[in-house]
């Protein structure tokens, strides 16, 4: 089968750009840089990710909402720290037609300032809490760095959950639930990740603390897929989101948010793909099993009927299948579906019908095997589970082998991937390490962060470990 011009191990970034184009995921030729057109297959993949997220939201009793795109400047300005964090990235609207607006509007960079004035109306008493909402919308940020499909764009396909709680402890329970949601979701996508508590100077604007969700790409750069934020009452006070407690007193709500973006699709492409194209985990693949009829003259009906029969049986088991009846060669069909990353290919020809068997080919390792027709459906289900596990294990190996804990900056200089160094808690020391190793501060490990060593910059006792990596 044909392969990409650029090999993944030679030049990951160019390989990534080529795969995105070849697989028809998006079109970057829209006249505004960083605002790409979703092509049908790319949009199908993204909506399948969205559905997995919606399933998790339903499981945890979040309610879906949809707020307007435009935010009045007065609402945006209520939380000072939030303005400082997003001010330089905002798209402003000053006119409606020929009329100058009395108050400017902005395209949402995120939705706190759109939602929270309404939350203050919705919430009146402790009986209204917890309020757990989410939406999947587009957000807009003026990205000045080099854009890259799904990874760094100006119009972002974005999931955001916003919750309100009676107090800090209840909000902390929500943070724990968010971590559990992340585990279930990313396990389905075969994407191992790390959780890091962002440093104070790099947390979400207005948050009490921020936890980032990062994966390691094969380029040895990290990609932040999402983040979880504990707000305390930092937003509820300026937006007057309060409730009457059982004792009759009024209290400000404590809030959390949980956001993820189309970067998830970028991670799926980059981590699982190979030189033949995409490799999609079965849970997210629009087509999990593609059936290819191997047609010989005079045997057309028998072969097509056998394919349709198996496809129906697979559908009855909730396996998404498709019979490719196009009038092109089987080789061209193989190439197309390998490029699209379909997890499993089934081939059925006259000889297979005669032998009461089918042939299956796994996309992740090209392994080919013959199966008895009578046991095919159960075996296909097993193979799909094995593909998911294999993809996860390969990605986990990449992550585990490229997280290193060392004590000196000299050791860190030669490490590709994620490096953990002792940290004293002082910002300048972390920034000095960033400069020396030419990396970015990711944050403290959520678990296993006890450190009894000395900071490699100031030699003072370390309070924790700090992670660094080159990032997208």
Long-range contacts (C-beta under 8 A, 24 or more apart in sequence): 1-276, 1-331, 1-334, 1-335, 1-338, 2-276, 2-335, 3-275, 3-276, 4-275, 4-276, 4-277, 7-275, 8-218, 8-273, 8-274, 8-275, 9-218, 12-217, 12-218, 12-219, 12-270, 13-148, 13-219, 15-275, 16-148, 16-266, 16-269, 16-270, 16-273, 17-148, 17-149, 19-269, 19-273, 19-277, 19-278, 20-149, 20-150, 20-269, 22-277, 22-339, 23-269, 23-277, 23-278, 23-339, 23-340, 23-341, 25-149, 25-150, 25-265, 25-269, 26-149, 26-150, 28-149, 32-154, 33-147, 33-154, 34-143, 34-147, 34-152, 34-153, 34-154, 34-155, 35-153, 35-154, 35-155, 36-149, 36-153, 36-155, 38-157, 41-286, 41-340, 42-265, 44-286, 45-265, 45-268, 45-280, 45-284, 45-286, 46-157, 46-262, 46-265, 48-284, 48-285, 48-286, 49-189, 49-264, 49-265, 49-268, 49-284, 50-136, 50-159, 52-185, 52-188, 52-189, 52-283, 52-284, 53-136, 53-159, 53-185, 53-260, 54-136, 56-181, 56-184, 56-185, 57-134, 57-161, 60-132, 60-177, 60-181, 61-132, 62-132, 62-133, 62-134, 62-161, 62-163, 63-132, 63-133, 63-134, 64-133, 64-134, 64-135, 64-136, 65-115, 65-133, 65-134, 65-135, 66-135, 66-137, 67-108, 67-111, 67-114, 67-115, 67-118, 67-135, 67-137, 68-114, 69-107, 69-108, 69-137, 69-138, 70-105, 70-106, 70-107, 70-108, 71-105, 71-106, 71-107, 71-108, 71-113, 71-114, 72-103, 72-104, 72-105, 73-103, 73-104, 73-105, 73-106, 74-103, 75-113, 75-114, 75-116, 75-117, 76-106, 76-113, 78-113, 78-238, 78-239, 79-112, 79-113, 79-206, 79-234, 79-235, 79-238, 79-239, 81-205, 81-206, 81-234, 82-112, 82-113, 82-205, 82-206, 82-235, 83-205, 84-205, 85-204, 85-205, 85-206, 86-110, 86-141, 86-205, 88-142, 89-141, 89-142, 89-143, 90-141, 90-142, 91-140, 91-142, 107-139, 107-140, 108-137, 108-139, 108-140, 109-139, 109-140, 109-141, 110-139, 110-158, 110-160, 110-259, 111-135, 111-137, 111-139, 111-160, 111-162, 112-162, 112-206, 112-235, 112-257, 115-162, 116-235, 116-236, 116-239, 116-241, 117-239, 119-162, 119-164, 119-239, 119-241, 119-253, 120-239, 120-240, 120-241, 120-242, 123-164, 123-241, 123-242, 123-243, 123-253, 124-243, 124-244, 125-243, 125-244, 126-166, 126-243, 126-244, 126-245, 126-246, 128-243, 129-164, 129-165, 129-166, 129-170, 129-243, 129-253, 130-163, 130-164, 130-165, 130-166, 130-170, 130-174, 131-163, 131-164, 131-253, 132-161, 132-163, 132-174, 133-161, 133-162, 133-163, 134-159, 134-160, 134-161, 134-162, 134-258, 135-159, 135-160, 148-266, 148-472, 149-266, 150-262, 150-263, 150-265, 150-266, 150-269, 151-223, 151-263, 151-266, 151-472, 152-472, 153-262, 156-261, 156-262, 157-261, 157-262, 158-259, 158-260, 158-261, 158-262, 159-226, 159-259, 159-260, 159-261, 160-257, 160-258, 160-259, 161-256, 161-257, 161-258, 161-259, 162-255, 162-256, 162-257, 163-255, 163-256, 163-257, 164-236, 164-241, 164-253, 164-254, 164-255, 165-253, 165-254, 165-255, 165-256, 166-243, 166-245, 166-251, 166-253, 166-254, 167-251, 167-254, 168-232, 168-254, 170-254, 171-230, 171-231, 171-232, 171-254, 171-255, 171-256, 172-230, 174-256, 175-211, 175-228, 175-230, 175-256, 178-228, 178-256, 178-258, 179-211, 179-228, 181-258, 182-213, 182-226, 182-228, 186-213, 186-225, 187-392, 188-281, 188-283, 188-284, 188-388, 189-264, 189-267, 189-268, 189-281, 189-283, 189-284, 190-272, 190-281, 190-388, 190-389, 190-391, 190-392, 190-395, 191-215, 191-225, 191-264, 191-267, 191-268, 191-271, 191-392, 191-395, 192-392, 192-395, 192-396, 192-399, 193-225, 193-399, 194-399, 194-403, 194-418, 194-442, 194-445, 194-467, 195-445, 195-446, 196-442, 196-443, 196-444, 196-445, 196-446, 196-467, 197-443, 197-444, 197-445, 197-446, 198-227, 198-442, 198-443, 199-427, 199-430, 199-441, 199-443, 199-444, 199-466, 200-427, 201-427, 202-441, 202-443, 203-229, 204-229, 204-257, 206-231, 206-234, 206-235, 207-231, 207-234, 208-232, 208-234, 211-443, 211-446, 212-442, 212-443, 213-260, 214-442, 214-469, 214-471, 215-267, 215-271, 215-395, 215-399, 216-398, 216-399, 216-402, 216-403, 216-417, 216-418, 216-469, 217-267, 217-270, 217-271, 217-472, 218-270, 218-271, 218-398, 219-270, 220-402, 220-416, 220-417, 220-469, 220-470, 221-469, 221-470, 221-471, 221-472, 222-418, 222-440, 222-442, 222-469, 222-470, 222-471, 222-472, 223-263, 223-266, 223-267, 223-270, 223-471, 223-472, 224-263, 224-471, 224-472, 225-260, 225-261, 225-263, 225-264, 225-267, 226-258, 226-259, 226-260, 226-261, 226-263, 226-264, 227-258, 227-259, 228-256, 228-257, 228-258, 229-256, 229-257, 229-258, 229-259, 230-256, 231-255, 231-256, 231-257, 271-395, 271-398, 272-341, 272-364, 272-391, 272-395, 273-341, 276-338, 276-339, 277-338, 277-339, 277-340, 277-341, 278-339, 278-340, 278-341, 279-341, 279-343, 279-363, 279-364, 279-391, 280-340, 280-341, 280-342, 280-343, 280-363, 281-343, 281-387, 281-388, 281-391, 282-343, 282-344, 282-384, 282-385, 282-387, 282-388, 283-388, 285-320, 285-341, 285-342, 285-343, 286-320, 287-320, 287-321, 287-322, 287-337, 287-340, 287-342, 288-319, 288-320, 288-321, 288-342, 288-343, 288-344, 288-384, 289-314, 289-319, 289-320, 289-321, 289-322, 289-342, 289-343, 289-344, 289-345, 289-346, 289-380, 289-384, 290-321, 290-322, 290-323, 290-324, 290-333, 290-337, 290-342, 290-344, 290-345, 290-346, 291-321, 291-322, 291-323, 291-324, 291-346, 291-347, 291-348, 292-324, 292-330, 292-333, 292-334, 292-337, 292-345, 292-346, 292-347, 292-348, 293-323, 293-324, 293-325, 293-348, 293-349, 294-330, 294-347, 294-348, 294-349, 294-350, 294-352, 295-349, 296-349, 296-350, 299-349, 299-350, 299-353, 302-350, 302-353, 303-348, 303-349, 303-350, 303-353, 306-348, 306-352, 306-353, 307-346, 307-348, 310-346, 310-348, 310-358, 310-373, 310-376, 310-377, 313-377, 314-377, 314-380, 317-377, 317-381, 319-377, 319-380, 319-381, 319-384, 338-363, 343-384, 343-387, 344-380, 344-383, 344-384, 344-387, 346-380, 362-387, 363-387, 364-390, 364-391, 365-390, 405-465, 407-453, 407-454, 407-456, 408-456, 409-433, 409-436, 409-437, 409-456, 409-457, 412-436, 412-437, 412-468, 413-437, 417-469, 418-442, 418-467, 418-468, 418-469, 419-467, 419-468, 419-469, 420-445, 420-465, 420-466, 420-467, 420-468, 421-456, 421-465, 421-466, 421-468, 422-451, 422-453, 422-454, 422-455, 422-456, 422-462, 422-465, 422-466, 423-451, 423-455, 423-462, 423-463, 423-464, 423-465, 423-466, 424-454, 424-455, 424-457, 424-458, 424-460, 424-461, 424-462, 424-463, 425-463, 425-464, 426-455, 426-458, 426-460, 428-457, 429-455, 429-457, 429-458, 430-466, 432-457, 433-457, 433-466, 433-468, 434-468, 437-468, 438-470, 439-468, 439-469, 439-470, 439-471, 440-468, 440-469, 440-470, 440-471, 441-466, 441-467, 441-468, 442-466, 442-467, 442-468, 442-469, 442-471, 443-467
